[in-house]
Amino acid sequence: MNRNTLWSLRLGFSGKEAQKIETLGLQKFLEQSFATKVDKKEPDLLVDSPKTKAELKAARQLMKTTDDEDAVKKILRKEIQVSQKLKEWWLEKMMDEAFPLREKMTCFWHNHFVSTYQKVKVNHWVFQHNQLLREQAFGNFKTLTKAVLKTNAMVRYLDNVDNRRDKINENLSRELLELFTLGIGNYTEEDIKNGAKGLAGLTIGETNANYRKLLENNDTITYFCKTGTFKADELVDIIFEQKAIPYFVTRKILKWFLYDKPSEELVTYYGDYFRKVNFELQPLLTKIFTEEYQKNISGSKIKDPLVYILQLKYELKIEKMNTRVLTFFLKQQGMDLFNQPNVKGWNGGNEWLSSQMYLQRNNVADLLCSGQPLNRRRKYMSDEMMDENSDTMLRVSIDFDANGTNKTIIAQLSERVLFQTDDSMQKDFEELLKYDFNPKSEGAENAVLRLFNTMVKLPEFQLI
């Protein structure tokens, strides 16, 4: 595979950025990615959703007191529909950004600091959480950790609304250590219990979570051998003094972008550097990407469903695609945005390529290469996924050298979509696109599309 295409897939969601990487060079591409601005405007889809505590209280009170079951169902259904539109809004951002690395990093944090709509049930809070991850995607890990703890979405998702001085709930305290910062084996149960005391009373606020004095626990606690009265920020400061702190998230960054199984040597090497730069993400990402770019590491990672489907869309030049159907495909593939299966998030790796998921991918390739919308496979769709344009045929085409030979066209496509080929594959490809193939003939593009469809159903297409 062409190196620039490979890194376009790794730093974005398709091959769309390959030319930019080649023209700018990786260093400047990263600099421009880091410099992208964040649109702070709330999307219009949230305009009628409850935002203030008063609005939320009124909506809940109405559902509790009304005898009109249809009215209650209507309220619940409306917010579920808004949640679906929020997925589509984010997916469109991923596809439309000129430099999509910020959205790729936002998605990484989304799967690190998990907070799902299914549990939170307030779209405005889910959006606020997502927007925070976007704004601080390339910032400081410690600063971001402090900010995430104070989102309404997180205190609701990890039950800190139930954590009060007379009734301690340890969920947020546990996941802060186990899944957000240090990883298992680098803390004690006493640290969890005492951390929970420090977080007691941190609950839902008007804009962000804040402490309520009547619910706080002000006991003197010992946290990682330090004794005092600690609140959220102080707890995070202490955590970031621990020896293990840089390695857990560095390993996850390597897994998200480059390797399903990063070596311990790499984790230690980059983790040590992360501590050295005081947990600033831009220098860490720059070092990882520019140094690993020099190596031949293609085929080290299974494509996640986002990269898989958006690469197909890009290669087939599909301009208009039903984003609702795309989000449903992601859900079927185990990558439901805003709704990970649990607080650990998507595991990735081999879990992206079970036999069922591989079959679904191949079915999708057949449909798209023939110009059929994904929802033609009705058994994969639900009624709410359909719309009035559901059965509109897609306009597909593919780039190939109209002055080339069968071998040059095969090589061109292989460079774009396969991390490696061998003699057996080449023979199969030449059976499909024979030596006397005429690229200027009337049915030439259909023949190339058939070749492309064969390629993208190979195991080698599933890897980057």
C-alpha positions as CSV (number, residue, x, y, z in Angstrom):
1,M,0.0,0.0,0.0
2,N,1.1,3.5,-0.8
3,R,2.6,5.0,2.4
4,N,0.6,8.3,2.2
5,T,-2.6,6.3,1.7
6,L,-1.8,4.2,4.7
7,W,-1.3,7.2,6.9
8,S,-4.3,8.9,5.5
9,L,-6.3,5.9,6.8
10,R,-4.5,6.0,10.1
11,L,-4.8,9.8,10.8
12,G,-8.3,10.0,9.2
13,F,-11.0,7.7,8.0
14,S,-10.2,7.2,4.3
15,G,-7.6,7.8,1.6
16,K,-8.9,11.4,1.2
17,E,-5.9,13.0,2.9
18,A,-3.2,11.0,1.0
19,Q,-2.5,13.8,-1.5
20,K,-2.2,16.4,1.3
21,I,0.2,14.2,3.3
22,E,2.3,13.8,0.1
23,T,2.2,17.5,-0.8
24,L,2.7,19.0,2.7
25,G,4.8,16.3,4.3
26,L,3.7,14.5,7.5
27,Q,5.1,17.2,9.8
28,K,3.1,20.1,8.2
29,F,0.1,17.9,7.9
30,L,0.1,17.3,11.6
31,E,0.7,21.0,12.4
32,Q,-2.3,22.0,10.3
33,S,-4.4,19.2,11.9
34,F,-3.5,20.5,15.4
35,A,-4.3,24.1,14.3
36,T,-7.9,23.3,13.2
37,K,-10.6,25.4,14.9
38,V,-13.5,24.0,16.8
39,D,-17.0,25.1,15.9
40,K,-18.5,25.9,19.3
41,K,-22.0,26.4,18.0
42,E,-24.5,23.9,19.4
43,P,-26.1,22.0,16.5
44,D,-29.7,22.9,15.7
45,L,-30.9,19.4,16.3
46,L,-30.6,20.1,20.1
47,V,-32.7,23.3,20.0
48,D,-35.8,21.6,21.5
49,S,-34.0,19.2,23.9
50,P,-34.0,20.0,27.6
51,K,-30.8,21.9,28.6
52,T,-31.3,23.5,32.0
53,K,-32.0,21.6,35.2
54,A,-35.4,23.3,35.4
55,E,-36.3,22.0,31.9
56,L,-35.1,18.5,32.8
57,K,-37.1,18.6,36.0
58,A,-40.2,19.7,34.2
59,A,-39.9,17.0,31.6
60,R,-39.4,14.3,34.2
61,Q,-42.3,15.6,36.3
62,L,-44.6,15.5,33.3
63,M,-43.7,11.9,32.6
64,K,-44.3,11.0,36.3
65,T,-47.6,12.7,36.7
66,T,-49.4,12.4,33.4
67,D,-51.8,9.6,32.7
68,D,-51.3,10.1,29.0
69,E,-49.1,7.2,28.0
70,D,-48.9,8.4,24.5
71,A,-47.5,11.7,25.6
72,V,-44.8,10.0,27.6
73,K,-43.9,7.8,24.7
74,K,-43.7,10.8,22.5
75,I,-41.3,12.6,24.8
76,L,-39.1,9.5,25.1
77,R,-39.2,8.8,21.3
78,K,-38.3,12.4,20.5
79,E,-35.1,12.3,22.6
80,I,-34.1,8.9,21.1
81,Q,-34.6,10.5,17.6
82,V,-32.4,13.4,18.7
83,S,-29.8,10.9,19.9
84,Q,-29.8,9.3,16.5
85,K,-29.4,12.7,14.8
86,L,-26.5,13.4,17.0
87,K,-24.7,10.3,15.7
88,E,-25.4,11.5,12.1
89,W,-24.2,15.0,12.9
90,W,-20.9,13.6,14.2
91,L,-20.5,11.2,11.3
92,E,-20.9,14.1,8.9
93,K,-18.2,16.0,10.7
94,M,-15.8,13.0,10.4
95,M,-16.5,12.9,6.7
96,D,-16.4,16.6,5.9
97,E,-13.4,17.9,7.9
98,A,-10.5,18.9,5.7
99,F,-8.1,17.7,8.4
100,P,-10.0,14.9,10.2
101,L,-7.3,14.0,12.8
102,R,-9.2,16.1,15.5
103,E,-12.3,14.0,15.0
104,K,-10.3,10.8,15.0
105,M,-8.7,11.9,18.3
106,T,-12.2,12.9,19.6
107,C,-13.3,9.4,18.8
108,F,-10.3,8.0,20.7
109,W,-11.3,10.1,23.8
110,H,-14.9,9.1,23.3
111,N,-13.9,5.5,23.7
112,H,-11.5,6.3,26.6
113,F,-13.8,8.5,28.7
114,V,-16.9,6.5,27.9
115,S,-20.3,8.1,28.7
116,T,-23.3,6.7,26.8
117,Y,-26.6,8.2,25.9
118,Q,-28.3,4.9,27.0
119,K,-27.2,5.6,30.6
120,V,-27.1,9.5,30.6
121,K,-30.3,10.0,28.7
122,V,-29.8,13.7,28.3
123,N,-28.7,14.6,24.8
124,H,-27.4,18.1,25.8
125,W,-25.0,16.6,28.3
126,V,-23.8,14.0,25.8
127,F,-23.1,16.7,23.4
128,Q,-21.3,18.8,26.0
129,H,-19.1,15.8,26.9
130,N,-18.3,15.2,23.2
131,Q,-17.5,18.8,22.6
132,L,-15.1,18.9,25.5
133,L,-13.2,16.0,24.1
134,R,-13.1,17.8,20.7
135,E,-11.9,21.1,22.1
136,Q,-9.2,19.4,24.2
137,A,-8.4,16.6,21.8
138,F,-4.7,17.7,21.4
139,G,-4.3,19.4,24.8
140,N,-3.0,18.2,28.2
141,F,-4.1,14.8,29.5
142,K,-4.2,15.9,33.1
143,T,-6.2,19.0,32.3
144,L,-8.7,16.9,30.2
145,T,-9.0,14.3,33.0
146,K,-10.0,17.1,35.5
147,A,-12.5,18.6,33.1
148,V,-14.1,15.2,32.2
149,L,-14.7,14.5,35.9
150,K,-16.8,17.6,36.1
151,T,-19.1,16.9,33.1
152,N,-22.7,16.2,33.9
153,A,-22.6,13.3,31.6
154,M,-19.8,11.6,33.5
155,V,-21.2,12.0,37.0
156,R,-24.5,10.6,35.7
157,Y,-22.9,7.8,33.7
158,L,-20.7,6.5,36.6
159,D,-23.3,7.1,39.3
160,N,-21.5,9.8,41.2
161,V,-24.9,11.4,41.6
162,D,-25.4,8.7,44.1
163,N,-22.1,9.3,45.9
164,R,-22.7,11.3,49.1
165,R,-21.1,11.5,52.5
166,D,-23.6,9.2,54.1
167,K,-23.7,6.7,51.2
168,I,-20.5,6.3,49.3
169,N,-20.6,5.1,45.7
170,E,-17.2,4.0,44.3
171,N,-18.0,3.7,40.6
172,L,-16.4,6.9,39.4
173,S,-13.4,6.6,41.7
174,R,-12.7,3.1,40.5
175,E,-12.9,3.8,36.8
176,L,-10.9,7.0,37.2
177,L,-8.0,4.7,38.3
178,E,-8.8,1.5,36.4
179,L,-9.9,2.8,33.0
180,F,-9.0,6.5,32.7
181,T,-5.5,6.8,34.1
182,L,-3.4,4.0,35.7
183,G,-4.8,0.6,34.8
184,I,-5.3,-2.4,37.0
185,G,-2.5,-3.3,39.4
186,N,-1.4,0.3,40.0
187,Y,-3.6,1.2,42.9
188,T,-5.3,-0.4,46.0
189,E,-8.8,-0.8,47.1
190,E,-8.2,1.7,49.8
191,D,-7.3,4.3,47.1
192,I,-10.6,3.6,45.5
193,K,-12.6,3.9,48.7
194,N,-10.8,7.1,49.8
195,G,-11.0,8.6,46.3
196,A,-14.8,8.0,46.4
197,K,-14.9,10.0,49.6
198,G,-13.1,12.8,47.9
199,L,-15.6,12.7,45.0
200,A,-18.7,12.5,47.3
201,G,-21.0,15.3,46.6
202,L,-19.7,16.0,43.1
203,T,-23.1,16.0,41.2
204,I,-25.0,17.5,38.4
205,G,-24.8,21.3,38.0
206,E,-26.3,23.8,35.6
207,T,-23.4,23.8,33.1
208,N,-20.9,21.4,34.7
209,A,-20.9,19.1,37.6
210,N,-20.1,20.8,40.9
211,Y,-19.9,20.0,44.6
212,R,-22.9,20.4,46.9
213,K,-21.8,21.2,50.4
214,L,-24.5,19.1,52.1
215,L,-23.4,16.0,50.2
216,E,-19.6,16.4,50.5
217,N,-17.4,14.2,52.6
218,N,-14.7,16.2,54.2
219,D,-12.9,13.4,56.1
220,T,-9.2,13.4,56.1
221,I,-8.1,10.6,53.7
222,T,-5.0,8.9,52.6
223,Y,-4.7,8.6,48.8
224,F,-1.6,7.1,47.3
225,C,0.3,7.7,50.6
226,K,-0.7,11.3,50.7
227,T,-2.9,12.5,53.6
228,G,-5.3,15.4,53.6
229,T,-8.8,16.6,52.5
230,F,-8.8,16.1,48.7
231,K,-11.4,17.0,46.0
232,A,-11.5,16.1,42.3
233,D,-8.6,18.3,41.1
234,E,-6.3,17.3,44.0
235,L,-7.1,13.6,43.4
236,V,-6.1,13.9,39.8
237,D,-2.9,15.8,40.7
238,I,-1.9,13.0,43.0
239,I,-2.7,10.3,40.4
240,F,-0.5,12.1,37.9
241,E,2.5,11.8,40.3
242,Q,2.3,8.0,40.1
243,K,5.0,6.1,38.2
244,A,2.6,4.2,36.0
245,I,0.6,7.2,34.8
246,P,2.0,7.8,31.3
247,Y,1.9,4.2,30.0
248,F,-1.8,3.2,30.2
249,V,-3.0,5.9,27.8
250,T,0.1,5.8,25.6
251,R,-0.6,2.1,25.0
252,K,-4.2,2.9,24.1
253,I,-3.1,5.7,21.7
254,L,-0.7,3.3,19.9
255,K,-3.6,0.7,19.7
256,W,-6.1,3.3,18.4
257,F,-3.8,4.6,15.6
258,L,-1.1,2.0,14.7
259,Y,-0.9,-1.4,16.4
260,D,-3.4,-3.8,17.7
261,K,-0.6,-5.2,19.9
262,P,2.0,-2.5,20.5
263,S,5.2,-3.8,22.0
264,E,6.1,-3.1,25.6
265,E,9.3,-1.4,24.4
266,L,7.3,1.1,22.4
267,V,4.8,1.7,25.2
268,T,7.7,2.4,27.6
269,Y,9.6,4.5,25.1
270,Y,6.7,6.8,24.2
271,G,5.3,6.7,27.8
272,D,8.6,8.0,29.2
273,Y,8.5,10.8,26.6
274,F,4.9,11.6,27.5
275,R,5.9,12.2,31.1
276,K,8.9,14.3,30.0
277,V,6.6,16.7,28.1
278,N,4.3,16.9,31.1
279,F,1.4,15.0,29.5
280,E,1.0,17.3,26.5
281,L,-0.6,15.4,23.7
282,Q,0.7,17.4,20.6
283,P,4.4,16.6,21.1
284,L,3.5,12.9,22.0
285,L,1.4,12.5,18.9
286,T,4.0,14.2,16.7
287,K,6.8,12.0,18.0
288,I,4.7,8.8,17.6
289,F,3.5,9.6,14.1
290,T,6.7,11.0,12.6
291,E,8.9,8.2,14.0
292,E,6.5,5.3,13.2
293,Y,5.9,6.8,9.7
294,Q,9.5,6.0,8.9
295,K,9.0,2.2,9.6
296,N,7.3,-0.4,7.4
297,I,4.4,-1.2,9.7
298,S,1.5,-1.8,7.3
299,G,-0.8,-4.6,8.3
300,S,-0.4,-4.1,12.0
301,K,-4.0,-3.1,12.7
302,I,-7.5,-4.3,11.8
303,K,-9.6,-1.5,10.4
304,D,-12.4,-0.4,12.6
305,P,-15.9,-0.2,11.0
306,L,-15.6,3.6,10.6
307,V,-12.4,3.4,8.5
308,Y,-13.8,0.4,6.6
309,I,-17.0,2.0,5.5
310,L,-15.6,5.5,4.9
311,Q,-12.8,4.1,2.8
312,L,-15.3,2.3,0.6
313,K,-17.4,5.4,0.3
314,Y,-14.3,7.5,-0.8
315,E,-12.9,4.9,-3.2
316,L,-16.3,4.5,-4.9
317,K,-16.8,8.3,-5.0
318,I,-20.2,8.1,-3.4
319,E,-21.2,11.7,-2.7
320,K,-24.5,11.3,-1.0
321,M,-25.0,8.4,1.4
322,N,-27.7,8.0,3.9
323,T,-26.0,8.8,7.2
324,R,-28.7,7.1,9.2
325,V,-28.0,3.9,7.4
326,L,-24.3,4.4,7.9
327,T,-24.8,4.7,11.7
328,F,-26.8,1.6,11.7
329,F,-24.1,-0.3,9.9
330,L,-21.6,0.9,12.5
331,K,-24.0,-0.4,15.2
332,Q,-24.2,-3.8,13.5
333,Q,-20.4,-3.8,13.4
334,G,-20.2,-3.2,17.1
335,M,-19.2,0.5,16.9
336,D,-22.4,2.3,17.9
337,L,-21.5,6.0,18.5
338,F,-22.4,7.3,21.9
339,N,-23.4,3.8,23.0
340,Q,-20.4,1.6,23.7
341,P,-21.3,-1.8,25.2
342,N,-19.8,-0.9,28.6
343,V,-17.5,1.5,30.4
344,K,-14.4,-0.3,28.9
345,G,-15.5,0.9,25.4
346,W,-14.8,-0.9,22.2
347,N,-12.0,-3.4,22.5
348,G,-11.1,-3.3,18.8
349,G,-8.5,-5.6,17.4
350,N,-9.8,-9.1,16.5
351,E,-13.2,-8.1,17.8
352,W,-13.7,-6.0,14.7
353,L,-13.5,-9.1,12.5
354,S,-15.7,-11.9,13.8
355,S,-17.0,-14.2,11.1
356,Q,-20.4,-12.4,11.2
357,M,-18.8,-9.0,10.9
358,Y,-16.6,-10.1,8.0
359,L,-19.7,-11.5,6.2
360,Q,-21.5,-8.2,6.8
361,R,-18.6,-6.3,5.4
362,N,-18.5,-8.5,2.3
363,N,-22.3,-8.0,1.8
364,V,-21.8,-4.2,2.1
365,A,-19.0,-4.3,-0.5
366,D,-21.3,-6.2,-2.9
367,L,-24.1,-3.7,-2.5
368,L,-22.0,-0.6,-2.8
369,C,-19.9,-1.8,-5.7
370,S,-23.1,-2.5,-7.6
371,G,-24.5,0.9,-6.7
372,Q,-27.2,-0.4,-4.4
373,P,-28.0,1.4,-1.1
374,L,-27.1,-0.5,2.1
375,N,-30.7,-0.9,3.2
376,R,-31.4,-3.2,0.3
377,R,-30.4,-5.8,2.8
378,R,-33.7,-5.4,4.7
379,K,-32.9,-8.0,7.3
380,Y,-30.1,-5.7,8.6
381,M,-32.4,-2.7,8.8
382,S,-35.2,-1.6,11.1
383,D,-38.2,0.5,9.9
384,E,-36.9,3.7,11.5
385,M,-33.7,3.4,9.5
386,M,-35.7,3.9,6.2
387,D,-36.6,7.2,4.6
388,E,-38.2,8.3,1.3
389,N,-34.9,8.0,-0.5
390,S,-34.0,4.5,0.8
391,D,-34.1,2.7,-2.5
392,T,-32.4,5.4,-4.6
393,M,-29.5,3.8,-6.5
394,L,-26.1,5.1,-5.7
395,R,-23.9,6.7,-8.3
396,V,-20.5,4.9,-8.0
397,S,-17.3,5.3,-10.0
398,I,-13.7,4.5,-9.4
399,D,-10.4,6.0,-10.4
400,F,-8.2,4.0,-12.7
401,D,-5.6,4.7,-15.5
402,A,-7.6,4.9,-18.7
403,N,-4.3,4.7,-20.6
404,G,-3.0,1.7,-18.7
405,T,-2.9,-2.0,-19.1
406,N,-4.5,-4.7,-16.9
407,K,-1.3,-5.0,-14.9
408,T,-0.8,-1.3,-14.3
409,I,-4.5,-0.9,-13.2
410,I,-4.2,-3.9,-10.9
411,A,-1.1,-2.4,-9.4
412,Q,-2.8,1.0,-9.0
413,L,-5.7,-0.4,-7.1
414,S,-3.5,-2.7,-5.0
415,E,-1.4,0.3,-3.9
416,R,-4.6,2.1,-2.7
417,V,-6.4,-0.7,-0.9
418,L,-4.2,-3.7,0.0
419,F,-1.4,-3.7,2.5
420,Q,0.3,-6.5,0.6
421,T,-0.3,-8.9,-2.4
422,D,1.3,-12.1,-3.5
423,D,1.7,-14.1,-6.7
424,S,-1.5,-16.1,-6.1
425,M,-3.6,-12.9,-5.7
426,Q,-2.0,-11.4,-8.8
427,K,-3.0,-14.4,-10.8
428,D,-6.6,-14.1,-9.6
429,F,-6.7,-10.4,-10.4
430,E,-5.4,-11.1,-13.9
431,E,-8.1,-13.7,-14.4
432,L,-10.6,-10.9,-13.7
433,L,-8.9,-8.2,-15.7
434,K,-7.3,-10.1,-18.6
435,Y,-4.2,-9.1,-20.5
436,D,-6.3,-7.9,-23.5
437,F,-8.4,-5.6,-21.2
438,N,-9.2,-2.3,-23.0
439,P,-9.6,0.5,-20.4
440,K,-11.3,2.7,-23.0
441,S,-14.1,0.2,-23.8
442,E,-17.7,0.8,-22.9
443,G,-17.8,-1.6,-20.0
444,A,-14.3,-0.9,-18.7
445,E,-15.3,0.7,-15.4
446,N,-17.7,-2.1,-14.5
447,A,-14.8,-4.5,-15.0
448,V,-12.6,-2.5,-12.7
449,L,-15.4,-2.3,-10.2
450,R,-15.6,-6.1,-10.2
451,L,-11.9,-6.2,-9.6
452,F,-12.1,-3.7,-6.8
453,N,-15.0,-5.7,-5.2
454,T,-12.8,-8.8,-5.2
455,M,-9.9,-6.9,-3.6
456,V,-12.0,-5.3,-0.8
457,K,-13.4,-8.7,0.3
458,L,-9.9,-10.1,0.9
459,P,-8.5,-10.3,4.4
460,E,-5.7,-8.0,3.3
461,F,-8.2,-5.2,2.8
462,Q,-9.2,-5.4,6.4
463,L,-5.8,-4.4,7.6
464,I,-3.8,-1.2,7.7
